[in-house]
Amino acid sequence: MGKEPSKEYLDWIASLKIGDIIDCIKEESACHRLCWLPARVSYDMENYIKVTFLNDFDRASRYLNRISNASEIARPGSRCGDYEWRLRLEKDDEIDACNTSSTWCSAVILDTRETENPENDSLVKEVYIGKIMDKGICRLMRIGFRRYDEEGDREDDEGKSYFGMSKKYDDWFTVTDPRLAKYFSIVNSVINSPQ
């Protein structure tokens, strides 16, 4: 069993109000992946809060009990180790990604775009670790589940060789999706794990 949260920590959680920025766990159930991301308290009701993740759609929001979910909430900037990396991702960057079959693959970012979050009714500037984010803007990336290599056993429409899956499996992800990870951080451990 984990360590019980301190009174000071529980007092901080009890003091959270609408607009406060926190670090919070986001879960992607299909591949059983968790990651810490910055979120804004968007609803406050005595024992519960609703958190909306920065750079994400409102449908990804979570309702959390201040006591039973205390281990899934942290002070801003204390747990989001890869958030800045996620914001810097660009076209042609290589990453690890979990496909719809819950299999981790080497992948490449094929395209990026920003879209207004239709689920959010305002474009409010948020400040997080000295960086201004547009809340209401959701950054998306089109991911190809392949690794380009001149030795690859397949070719794309442009004649570039690759290993992996064809373009029919390409998919759009939010930059904050837990199914994305740094290149070879998960795929390498899957490849090298004992059978």
Phi, psi and omega per residue, in radians:
M1 nan 2.483 -3.101
G2 -1.285 2.889 3.121
K3 -1.190 2.386 3.119
E4 -1.227 2.439 3.109
P5 -1.144 2.563 -3.132
S6 -1.245 2.818 3.098
K7 -1.070 -0.709 3.141
E8 -1.066 -0.710 3.129
Y9 -1.175 -0.773 3.114
L10 -1.131 -0.614 3.075
D11 -1.125 -0.701 3.097
W12 -1.088 -0.788 3.119
I13 -1.082 -0.710 3.129
A14 -1.117 -0.484 -3.091
S15 -1.465 -0.135 -3.107
L16 -1.063 2.430 -3.125
K17 -2.415 2.958 -3.126
I18 -0.955 2.306 3.135
G19 1.725 -0.341 3.138
D20 -1.161 2.470 3.078
I21 -1.702 2.342 3.121
I22 -2.383 2.966 2.887
D23 -1.701 2.444 -3.075
C24 -2.563 2.623 3.095
I25 -1.365 2.287 2.989
K26 -1.929 2.345 -3.095
E27 -2.016 2.468 2.992
E28 -2.064 1.889 -2.953
S29 -1.257 -0.539 -3.078
A30 -1.062 -0.690 3.138
C31 -1.921 0.198 3.087
H32 0.933 0.865 -3.083
R33 -2.051 2.329 3.077
L34 -2.022 2.588 2.967
C35 -2.642 2.645 3.099
W36 -1.515 2.308 -3.138
L37 -2.476 2.695 3.070
P38 -1.272 2.480 -3.137
A39 -2.492 2.801 3.105
R40 -1.981 2.380 3.039
V41 -1.220 2.070 -3.078
S42 -1.959 -0.121 3.103
Y43 -2.685 2.443 -3.070
D44 -2.334 2.039 3.090
M45 -2.391 2.089 -3.070
E46 0.168 -1.358 -3.068
N47 -1.652 -0.127 -3.058
Y48 -2.200 2.655 2.969
I49 -2.301 2.660 2.979
K50 -1.872 2.296 3.099
V51 -2.026 2.415 3.102
T52 -2.010 2.143 -3.090
F53 -1.253 2.414 3.080
L54 -1.150 2.552 -3.128
N55 1.018 0.670 3.137
D56 -2.580 2.892 3.099
F57 -1.358 2.674 -3.128
D58 -1.056 -0.521 -3.114
R59 -1.099 -0.300 3.098
A60 -1.491 -0.026 -3.119
S61 -1.067 2.777 3.129
R62 -2.265 2.554 2.959
Y63 -1.768 2.233 -3.059
L64 -2.213 2.395 2.999
N65 -1.385 2.301 -3.064
R66 -1.086 -0.467 -3.118
I67 -1.687 -1.041 -3.031
S68 -1.186 -0.412 3.104
N69 -1.812 0.277 -3.079
A70 -0.989 -0.576 -3.124
S71 -1.278 -0.170 -3.131
E72 -1.762 0.131 -3.118
I73 -2.189 2.418 3.111
A74 -2.539 2.850 3.114
R75 -1.066 2.579 -3.079
P76 -1.039 2.328 3.101
G77 1.442 -0.014 -3.067
S78 -1.569 -0.372 -3.051
R79 -2.234 -0.215 -3.039
C80 -1.476 1.254 -3.048
G81 -1.162 -0.474 -3.075
D82 -2.001 0.235 -3.081
Y83 -1.123 -0.784 3.125
E84 -1.076 -0.703 3.084
W85 -1.020 -0.780 -3.138
R86 -1.053 -0.711 -3.116
L87 -1.205 -0.438 -3.117
R88 -1.555 -0.085 -3.112
L89 -1.068 2.397 -3.095
E90 -2.369 2.973 3.080
K91 -0.942 2.442 3.125
D92 1.375 -0.074 3.048
D93 -1.179 2.474 3.075
E94 -1.648 2.437 -3.125
I95 -2.518 3.054 2.896
D96 -1.749 2.487 3.122
A97 -2.538 2.584 3.135
C98 -1.717 2.145 -3.095
N99 -1.473 -3.097 -3.075
T100 -1.213 -0.208 3.052
S101 -1.614 0.165 -3.114
S102 1.106 0.554 3.104
T103 -1.923 2.276 3.102
W104 -1.400 2.332 -3.081
C105 -2.370 2.732 2.891
S106 -1.207 2.483 -3.070
A107 -2.541 2.918 3.127
V108 -2.340 2.523 3.065
I109 -1.463 2.084 -3.073
L110 -1.612 -0.480 -3.088
D111 -2.868 2.723 3.029
T112 -2.325 2.698 3.038
R113 -2.770 2.730 3.046
E114 -1.996 2.427 -3.124
T115 -2.312 2.564 3.038
E116 -1.151 2.428 3.129
N117 -1.394 1.804 -3.089
P118 -1.149 -0.266 -3.136
E119 -1.504 -0.127 -3.074
N120 -1.949 2.260 -3.016
D121 -1.561 -0.001 3.133
S122 -2.537 2.720 3.047
L123 -1.847 1.609 -3.060
V124 -1.818 2.261 3.085
K125 -1.247 2.290 3.095
E126 -1.994 2.493 3.061
V127 -1.911 2.183 -3.137
Y128 -2.420 2.037 -3.130
I129 0.846 0.855 3.053
G130 1.292 0.126 -3.093
K131 -2.069 2.352 -3.138
I132 -1.561 2.260 3.105
M133 -2.019 2.544 3.002
D134 -1.568 1.905 3.032
K135 -1.385 2.274 -3.014
G136 1.920 -0.210 3.031
I137 -1.895 2.290 3.136
C138 -2.031 2.152 -3.137
R139 -1.567 2.186 -3.106
L140 -2.041 2.672 3.093
M141 -2.360 2.367 3.037
R142 -1.599 2.131 -3.036
I143 -1.866 2.317 2.992
G144 -1.841 2.214 -3.107
F145 -1.462 1.202 -3.124
R146 -2.760 2.834 3.088
R147 -2.186 2.092 3.137
Y148 -1.294 2.305 -3.095
D149 -2.760 2.354 -3.111
E150 -1.092 -0.328 3.091
E151 -1.567 0.001 -3.081
G152 -0.960 2.632 -3.079
D153 -1.612 0.068 3.111
R154 -2.364 2.844 3.067
E155 -2.236 2.496 3.065
D156 -1.516 -3.074 -3.103
D157 -1.077 -0.387 -3.131
E158 -1.657 0.062 3.127
G159 1.450 0.176 3.111
K160 -1.465 2.316 -3.116
S161 -1.388 2.531 3.133
Y162 -2.700 2.856 2.945
F163 -1.904 2.454 3.063
G164 2.220 -2.625 -2.995
M165 -1.737 2.642 -3.116
S166 -1.256 3.013 -3.062
K167 -1.152 -0.303 3.125
K168 -1.148 -0.273 3.105
Y169 -1.717 -0.020 3.099
D170 -1.009 2.574 -3.090
D171 -2.609 2.700 3.072
W172 -1.611 2.377 3.115
F173 -2.244 2.630 2.923
T174 -1.343 2.693 -3.129
V175 -1.075 -0.390 -3.104
T176 -1.680 0.157 -3.104
D177 -1.155 2.234 3.113
P178 -1.106 -0.233 3.125
R179 -1.385 0.105 3.074
L180 -1.944 2.440 3.138
A181 -2.556 2.857 3.113
K182 -1.041 2.557 -3.074
Y183 -0.937 2.240 3.090
F184 1.108 0.286 3.092
S185 -1.423 -0.492 3.113
I186 -1.973 -0.787 -3.119
V187 -0.995 -0.746 3.124
N188 -1.039 -0.752 -3.120
S189 -1.234 -0.545 3.092
V190 -1.210 -0.767 -3.132
I191 -1.115 -0.692 -3.038
N192 -1.650 0.120 3.133
S193 -1.395 2.555 3.128
P194 -1.149 2.479 -3.133
Q195 -1.462 nan nan
